């Protein structure tokens, strides 16, 4: 279902955001 896909994307986004916070600011470049 679409809801499942949105939930997976939201979870992935949260996980990526949490991992990004642990990394130094210049890691994205």
BELKAKA-V565518 format. One record per helix or strand of 2 or more residues. SS is the DSSP state (H for helix, E for strand). FROM is the first residue (numbers start at 1). TO is the last residue. If there is no record, write none. Layout:
ss->SS from->FROM to->TO
ss->SS from->FROM to->TO
This chain:
ss->H from->2 to->22
ss->H from->25 to->28
